[in-house]
Structure formats: structure tokens, C-alpha cells
């Protein structure tokens, strides 16, 4: 039986190496973060702690906090709870991504081109069969230096879907809609038997004319299983043998060595697979990552107070007994809570309920009655079942070596340029060169084809390259926590809003087409009002949104912001507003590159006579790259 791997103590990590204890910051990481203390053995290759530790190791043992109800809090998680309580909402979300790394991936769906919309050009995608090598040796000389020559998102093929065709099946809560979308994947039977082949405990029938299974079928099945397991871990970094994704856990265990090597090589992520759970330790995404925890049932976003309660609970649960009275846990949390006085304010009850709901969803706490999930402080006598292994697996980087929350967010996102860019490609809808520092921009320019292709092959994605950057697409629309197009009112309004904004402010060919274009607030309000009047009642939109246009605007803009299609204007901009990003144009109708000039006072001026483009393959067509 394999031993469950845990990191113990705290160890400083040398730049460019992976000791298995850096909370997802593996190969290429330049700064160290540390993991929570634990009682199990350290991972293979991790530095020793205690008497065998090197001189620069700094194991943390003494919490410096009182022991309440037999519970001794972890000092690093207590420090994290204080930072959460003092943080602004956006900073608290970034701190959660850096310290826990439990966020899911987020990708666009339909590719641009004939399959996704009316454009006539072939999509500028990189096939998943491109070379999978990583590093300078993988650069294609013919492709190097061509990254900036690709067609712009503003004027390229689109994935526009006409409004009447946007009906979609509802997405089930918290899971991949189709766990085995890959056509090469075969249904996996837990016993090991597969359709068309005998089970391992059954004697095969023999017949003279029985056809043998081709050897390449086994290779294809292995590749499909590995891709399914990798996609599951990227979508759900914590998978348990009894949780909602238990069917995929045997695949993760079966291919754990290969998966661990590929995650470390491509993304610098550490994969720990034990007998009952698998944990992919993701790195942080830096400031402004727009990733947040939400209530598993209601979808309500976490506040800094909710994050603080979650960190407090984890600080006590990592060393808690298996059976723990609820009132003892609450008393211990009151004793160590940062801030004035142990008494909980009324708002703390809702924050506590949010934290306990997430802990129950992660299976750290079980046997919670419904009353405890609604209001733990009023649940009455209850004995909780604590899974210490999962509690220790949740934290990715408690801040033993960070100076403050900002420092931890920065440290968790640091990596060598190639790893940093691949992480963005794997986790975010689109990577724009303008958002990258110079060293990462140079890497993306030099590896604009081979780098994304290797990651696309690993995760079963398609790379869409444009002049502004690269997006990895998931046509199955499984590897994302947000769906666009979506079935709910806010998602439908957001899609209609973004396509009309693009039509209004999209730069024409010949104009300076930057990554972002300012959008006046008045235009957003006017367009959203027209959309609500035109589609609201016929489409059956929620009545509360139709009555409260401010709420509809807030939620629609929030979805577009989290998908990377708009971004707030820089601080100090007067008046403050939003910037429309180039990837937003992939959801708009194909552009008319030679529109007729209007006569209104806000119309574009007539550019004058144009020289006809030469006929042939080099001719420009609407929405078609050269």
C-alpha cells in the first residue's frame, strides 16, 4: 500500500528547482513558499526537516497560540487568516489563489471559423498533433518570429452564434458535463475490464476466427485515459476516491507517474496522489487573476471575512482528532480569531457558514447536519468527522517566508518565462502579449507555435493564435468554470452586450488597433437597455434583472471581466470606465471591413476611394486572414 505523501515543516527552495513542497511552484520557480506542517513523510526528493534538515531550513512547530479544546493552530494559517481579514475583496481572491491553488481552469469554447460562425476563413489554430517538445530545441525555425504577423482578433474569424441558436443544455453543478468526451476514450470499468476485451478476472473465450485487438488500440486508450485524467485535475485540483469525480480517480492513480512528470515539466505543478485522494498543487496567478471561491450551492462569492474563517478552520483542523465536537472547534476559532474580542458579530455567522460549506464540499468535514451548514453557531451538539489528510492537502503555500499578502501573491506566481506563460495558457481564457513582462513576451514570440501546441496536446485543447496573443480553446466546453454562451440571464445579456460593443467601437483596418479600446459608460447603459427591452420578456429573462437594470449590468460586466473580454480602465482615468479587449471580437459577427459611411454626427468619415485589392490568394476578404 502506498504511503500518503505530505510535506512537513517549512523549507526554503532554491531558484529553478523543485522540492515538491512549494505549493505548485515547482520547476522554474524563483521564490519559495511553504506548505503546512504535517505528521506524514515528506515527498520523495523533498529536503529533510528536523535534525536532518539543512542549515537554511526553517521548520515551523511552535504556533505561539493557546491550545483550545486540545487543538493547536498552525501558525502559518493563522497568519494567512489575518491577511485575509485585512485584505480588500480583489486582493483576498488573489491571496486565495496563491495560498490554496484550488481554482479551476477557464477557457473559451467554440473555435473561430466555419464551425463556430459565419466567417469563411479557416480558423488560425494549431493542431494538437504539433510537436510536443518543450524548450528552445522545440522552436520551429519557420514559425519563429511570425507570432506578431498573425491576423488580429479585431478583424479575424469569429465564433459568433446567432441569437436564436444560443439555447444550451444546463450545466450540472460542479462537474465536467461529459467526463469522456474524447472519441478515443473507452468507458472505464473499475474492475479493469473494457468493452470488447475480457476482464482481468475472467477467462477469455477462444474461437478460431477471433480477431485480435490491435496493439495501437492499447496505445490510443492509454493516451485518452491520460488526457482525461489531466483534464480532470486541471478542472478540479482536489479529487477524492469517494467524491463527485470518483470515476476519474482510478485513471489518475493508474497514470500518476506520467502525469506528475508532465505537470512538473510543462507547468511546474506538483501532483500528489495517495490511496484516497489526488491533489494538484497549482501556483498563484498573480494580482488581478479574477479567481474566487464561491458557495458550492448558491454560488455566492467569498468575502475577505469568509476567507479568514476558512483559514482559521484549516489552521485548527490540520492537527485535529478524527472526531471533533462542533462547539469545541467554534470555541477554538473564537480564541484565535484575529481582531477585537472572541464574540462573533452577526455577520460572522454567514461567513462561518460559507467556510463550513466549502470544507464539507472538499470532504475535509463530514457528518455535518443541514443546520450546521446553514448556521454552525446555532447547530447544537454535533460531532464532526475530520479528514486530516485532506485538511493538510488543501493549503498550497502558507506564508512562512512571505512578508505580507502582496509578497505571497508575487512569490506564488513567480516562475521562469516559459513555465509562467504555459500556466497562463492552461488556466486563463487568453494570454495577451501586452499583459506579459518583457521576458515572457519574448518567450511567447519565440515559441508562439510549439509552446502552446505542447500544452494543447497534453490537455486536448486547440491553440488559437492572433496578433495580440494566444488562446487555448476547449470545444467540448468542459475545461472551464464559466460558460459563454450560457443559459442564464446574465450570460445571455453579457454575450449580446459584448457583440454589440465590438460592433460599435471595433477599430477599422488601417486604424491603430491596440489590445484595448475604451468603452463609454453611456454606451454600455444604452446598449444594455436596448438588449433588455428587445430580448428580456421574449427570452424569459429573470424578472428581478428586468426590474433592476443596475444588477443586470453589474453581473453581466462581472462575467465579461472574469472571462477576460473587458477590463477596468487604469486608476486615475477620468471618467472611470471599461476597456474592451481584443478577444471580445471573436464573439461578434464577422466584420464588414469596408462599411458604407454614415451621415450622422457620430458616424465615421468617408475614407475616400480605395484601391481594389489584387485577386488571388492574397486578397483580403471579410473576416479572413491573408
N, C-alpha and C positions, 0 to 999 in steps of 0.2 A: 504494500500500500504506500502510495506516495505520501510524503510529508507536506503539509501545507507550508508555504513559504511566507515568511513575514520579515520585514526589516525591523531591526531593533536599534534603539538609541538614535543618535544623530551622527552623521559622518560627513565631513567636508569632501566635496567631489572635485577632482582636478578637471580643468577645462579640456574638452574634447574627448572625455572618457565616460563610460557608463558603468556605474557600480550597482545598478539595479535598485537604488534607493532614492532616486531623485524625482519621484512623483511624476514620471512620464518624461522628464527631461533627461533623455539618455544620450546617445551618440551625438556629438557636436555641441553639447550644452556647455556654455562658458561660465555659468554661475550655478551654485549649489543651493538646493532646498533640501529639506529633510523630511523623513516620514515619522509617523507616530511610533512611540515606543511599543514594544510588544514582548511577549514571552516566548515566541516561537523562534526557530532557527532562522538565521539570515539567509537571503537568497544566495545561490551559487555565484561566486565572483564578487560578492559584496565585502567591503572591508570589515574586519573583525571589530568588535566592540568590547568594552570592559578591559580586562588585563591584557588581552592580545591586541587591543586597538593601537593604531599608530599615534604618534605624538600629537598630530593636528586633529584627531577625532575629538568630538565634544558630546559624549553621550549624556542624555538628559534623564535623570532619575528622580530627583527631589522636586516635587511640584511646588513646594513653598506654600501650599494652600491647605487648610484644615481638612482632615478626613471626616466626612459626614456620612452616617449610616453605613460605615465600612467602605465607602467609596473614596478613592484618592484620585483627584482630577489630573489629567495630563496638562503640563504647563504650557506646551506649545499651542494646544487647542484653546486653553483659557485666554492666551494672548490673542489668538485669532478671533475669539468671541468679542473681545474688547475692540479690536479693529473693526469688526462688523458693526458693532453698536455705534461707533463714531463715524462711520463712512456715509457718504452720500449714496443715494439709490444706485446710480450707474456704477460708481466705484465698488459698491458691495457686490454687484453682479460680476464685475471683473475679478474681484477677490475670490469669489466662489469658484469661478472657472480656474483660477490659478491654484487654489488650495485643495480643491476636490477633484477637478478634472472629470466630472461626470456628465458633461454636456454631450448631446448627440450631434452628429454631422448635419449639415444643412446644404442642400443643393437645388439647383433648378431642375426642371423635369424635361419637357419635350424639347428635342433638338430643333434648331432653326432649319428652315428649308422646306421642301415639298411635303415632308411628313408632318411638319408642325404648323404650316400656314401656307399662305398663298404665294410665297416667294418662289421664283423659278430657278434660283441658283442652288447648286448642291451645297450642303452645309459644310462650312470650313471646320471640320472635325478631324481629330487624329484617331485612327482606328486603334482598338485595343491590342491589335497584333503587332504594334510597333515594337522596336527593341526595348527590352525591359531592363537593360543595364542602367546603372546609376553612376554618375560622376563624370569627370572630364573625358574619360575614354569612350563614353556613350554619345558624344556630340556628333551629329551628322554634319559633315562639312558643308553639304549642300543646303542644309537648313539653318546653319549658324548665321546670325546676323540678319535673318529675314523676319524676325519677330515683329519689328515695327512696320513692315511692309504689308501686313495683313489688312483686310478691309475693316472699317470701323463698325462698331455696334450701331452707331447712329444711322448708318446707311446700308448695312448688310442684310442678309436673310433674317427673317423674323420667325418666331414661334407663335404668331398671333392666331387665336382661335375665335371665330365669330361668336358673338354673344349667345345666340340660340343654341350653340353646340357645347356650352360650358357645363352642362349638367354632369355631375360627378358622383360616384358612389361615396357614401360617408366613410371616413377613415375610422377604424376602430381605435379605441383609446389605448395609447401606449404600446404600439407594436408595429412590426412590419406587416403590411397588408397581405403580401404574398411572400411567404418565407422562402419559397423555392421558385422564384421567377425564372431563373436561368434554365434554358431549354435543355442544357446538357446535364442538369442535376437530376438525380433519381431520388424518389422518396426514400428516406432513410428509416429503416426499421430498427428499433433499439436492440433487437437480438443480433443484428448484423446481417440479416437476410435482406436481399434486394430482389425486386421483381425480375423474373426471368432467370434467376440463379438460385441454387439450393441454399438453404440456411446452414449455418455452421454446425448446427446440432442435428441436421437431417441428412440422411444418406441420399445422394443424388440418384435419380432414375437413369438407367443406362439403356440406350437404344442404339441400334446400328446407324440410323440416319440422323442421330442427334447432332446438331450444329454446335460447334464450339464458339465460345464467346471471344470475339477479337481482343487481342491484348491492348489495342489502343483504346478500347472502351473503358478499361480499368483506369487508364491514364486520364481520360476525359472525365470520368466520375470523380477521381481524386482532385483534379483541378477545380471542378464545380463545387465539391464539398469545401475545399479551402476557401474559395471565393465567398460561399455562403457564410462560413464561419467568420471571415474577415469583415464582411459587411455587417453581420450581426454585432460584432464587437465595436465597430465604429459607430453604429447606431445606438448601442446600449453597452456602455463600457463595463457594467457590472451585470454578469449573467450568472444565475444560480441554477442548481440542478432541480429545484422544485418551484422555480418562479414561472412567470408567464412565457419565457423563452426557453423552457427546459428542453424542448425538442432539438434545439441547436446546440445544447451543451455537450452532447457526445461528440459532435463534429469538432468542437473546439478542443476537447481533450485528445481526440484522435490525431489532430494535426498541430498540437500545441508547440512542438519544437520548430516546425517550419513557420508557423505564424509568429512566434516570438522573434525568430531571426529576421523575418521580413518587416515586421513592425519596427524593430530596432534599426534596421538598415535604412528604410525609407523615411520613417517619421521620428525616430529616436524615442519611441514609446516603449515602456516596459510592460510586458504581459506576464501575469502571474496566474497559473492555473493550478488549483488544488482539487481535492476529491469532490468538493461540493459547490465550488464557485470559480468563476474566471473573472479577473479584473484587469482591464486595460487602463494603465495609468497615463492619461493624456496630459500634455503640457498646457499651460495657460496660453491664451490668445492675445494677451496684451491689453492695453486700455481701449475702451470703445468696442469691445467684442460683441455687444448686444446679446449675450447669453445669460439666462437667468433661470433659477429654479422656479417651478410652479407647483401649485397644489395638484396632486395626481388625479383628483376627482373633479374639482371645479375649474382648474386652470388659472386660479388667482396667482398673480406674481408675488414672489417673496419680497419682503421689505428688509431693510437692514436689521430691524428687530427680530424678524423671523430667522435670518441667517445667524444672528447672535444666539438665539435659543437653540438652534440646531448644533452649533459648535459647542455650546455648554453641555448639551446632552451627550454628544460624542466624547467630550473630554472625560465624562464620568463612565460611559459605557465601555470604553476600551479595556478597562480592568474590572468591570462589574462581574458579580456572580451570575450564573446562568438563570437563576430565579431571583427576581428583584421586585420588592413591593413598589408600586407606583408612587405612593406617598413618600417613600424613602428617596426615590430619585428626585421628586419635586423639591423635597426639603434640601437635598444636596445642591440642586441647581440654584435655589434661592440663596444658599450660603455663599456660593462662589460667583454669583451673577455680578458682572461689572455695573457700577452705577450706585446711586444712593439707596441704601436700605434693602432688606431682603423681601419686603412685601411686594407682591406683584400688583402693578397697576391694571386697570380694567383692560387696556389694550394688550397687555401681555398674555391674556388668556387666548386671544385669537392667534397671536404669534406662536404660542406654545402648541396650539392645535395644528397649525401649519407644519411645524417642525416634526411633531409626532406622526403626522400623516405621511410625510416623506420617509421617516425612519421605518414605518410599517411597510411602505411601498418597496423599500430596499431590503426588507426582511431582516433588518437589524433588530427590530422589536416585533414580537408576535404575541398572540393571545390578547390583543387589545380589544376591549369591547367597543361598541359604537359610541357609547357615552364618552370614553376616553379620547376617541378621535375627534369628537365634537368639542369637548371641554375637559382636558385632562385634570384640571384642578378641581372639578366637581364630579369626577367619575366614581368616587367612593373607593372602598377597599378593592384593590386589584393587584394581582401578581403578574408581572411581565416575564416573558421568556426572552432572554438576551442572547444574541449570537455574537460573541466577542470577535470571532474571526471576521465576520462581515463588518463589524464596527471598526476594526483595525484596517480593513481593506478600503474603507471609504476615503480617509484623508490621503491626499497625494503629496502635499507639501506643507505641513505646519511650519510656522515661521521662526524656527530656532536661529537661523542665520540671517534673516531679513531684519532691517531696521524699522520698517513700518509697512503699512499696507501697499503703498506705492512701490516700495522696493521689492516686495514679494511679487507683485504683478509683473514688474520688469524682469526679475530673475527667472520666473517660471516660463516666460516667453522667449528667453534668450536661447539661441542655437546658431550653428554655423549656417551660412546663407542658403545652401541647398535644402537642408532639413527644415529651416524656417519657412521657405516658400512652399515646400511639399505639404507641411502642416496646414498652411492656409488653404491650399488646393483641396485637401482632404476634408476640411471642416467647414469651409465657408462657400457661399454661392459663387463668388467670382473674386479673382485676385487681379487688382488693377496696378499696373506698374507705377502709377503716380502715388500710390499709397505706401510703396516699399522704400526702405532706405537704399542708398546707392549700391551697397554690396549685393543686396538681394535683387535689385533691379538688374544689375549686371549678370547675375546668375540666370535670371529668367530670360534675359536677352540671348545669352549664350546657349541655354538649354531649353529654349522655348518649345521645342517639339519632343525631344527624348525624355525630358524630366517629367512633364505631365503624362506622357504615354505610359511610362513605367507604373505610375500610381493608378492610372486608369485601368491598366491590365490587372493590377492587384485587386481592385475593388469593383471591377465590372462597370466602369463608367466610360463616358465619351468626353474627349477634350475638345472644347470649342475655343479656338484662338481668334483673337481680334487685335486690332491695333492698340487698344487700350489695355489688354491683359488676356487672361485665360480663365475659363470656367469649366469645371468638370460637371457634366450633366448625368443625371440618373433617369433615363427614360421610363424605368419601372416606377419611379416616384415613391420609392420605399426608403431610400437613404436620406431622409430629411425629416426634421421635426415640424416644419411648416410647409403647407401645401399652397401653391399658387399656380394655376387657378384652384380655388377652394369652393366648398359647398355652402359655407356660412355667409351671412350678410356682409360682415366686414371684409372677407376675402373677395367677394364679388365686387363690392364697391371699390376696393383697392385696385383690382385689375382694370376696371373701367376707368378709374381715375388716372392711373399711370399711363394708359394708352392714349388718353386724350391730352394729357400734359405733354407727352412726347410729340404729338402732332402739333401742338401749339408752339413749343419752344425748341424743337429739334433744329440744329444748325443745318443749313443747306451746303451742298458741295461747293467748295471754294471759300466758304466762311471758315474761320478758325474754330475747329471742332475740338474742344477740350474734353476732359473727362467729366466735368460737372458743368451744369447750366443752371443759373439762378431761376427760381420759380416764384413769382409774386404771390403773397398770401391771398390777395384778392382773386387771383386766378384759381387757386385751389378751392376757395369757398364757392366761387361761381360755378366751376365745373362740377364739384361735388353736389351742389344744389340741383343742377340740371340732371345729373345722373339719378339722384334720389327721386325727383319728380317723374322721370321717364321710366325707370325700372322698378322703383320701390314697391308699389302695390301690385303691378302685374307679376313680378317675380316672387311675391310673398315674403318680402324682407321683414325683419323683425319690427314690430310697431314701436318699440321703445327707441330704436335707432331713427325711425322716420320722425318721431316726435322730438328727439334730441339730436339735432344735426351736429352739435359740438362733440357728443360722444362718438358718433359715426366718424367724424373727421379724425378724432384722436386715435381710434382703434385702426382705421384704415391706414393712416400715416405711420402708426407704430408697426404694422405688418410690413409695409414697404421699407421702412428703415431697417427692420431686422433681416429682411431679405437682401439688403444692400442696394436697393434701387433708388433710394433717396438718402440724403444725409443732411443733418442740420448745418446751416451756414456757420462759418467760424465765429467765435466770440468777438464781440465788438462790431459785427456787421449791423448796420442800421438801414432800414428796419431789419430785425432778425427774421429769418425765414428758412427756406429749404433749398437744397441743391438737387437737381435731377441728375442721376448718374447714367453713364453711357449704357450699362447693361439693361436699363429700363426699356431701351428701344427694341429689345428683342420681343417684347410683348405687345408692341404697337403694330398696326397694319404696315405693309410694305410701303416705303416712302415713294412719293412722287417727286423724282429728282428735278423735274422741270415744271413746277406748278405755274398756272396762269396767274399773273399779278392781279391783286385785288385793287379796289378803288376806295376802300375805307381808309380812315386816317391812321389806323393801326396796321394796315397791310404793308407787306414788303414792297419796296420799289421795283419797277421793271428793270431787270439787269441788262436789257438790250438784246440785240440779235446774238445768237450763239452760233458757233461754228459746228456743223454736223460732225459727229464722231465717225471715224472710219468704220466701215463694215468689217465684219470678221470676228475672230475670237477675242480681239482686244476691245470690242465695242462695249460701252457701259450700258447696262440695262437696269431698270428699276429694281433695286434690292439685290443686284448681282455683282459680286466682286469681279475685278478684271481677270 
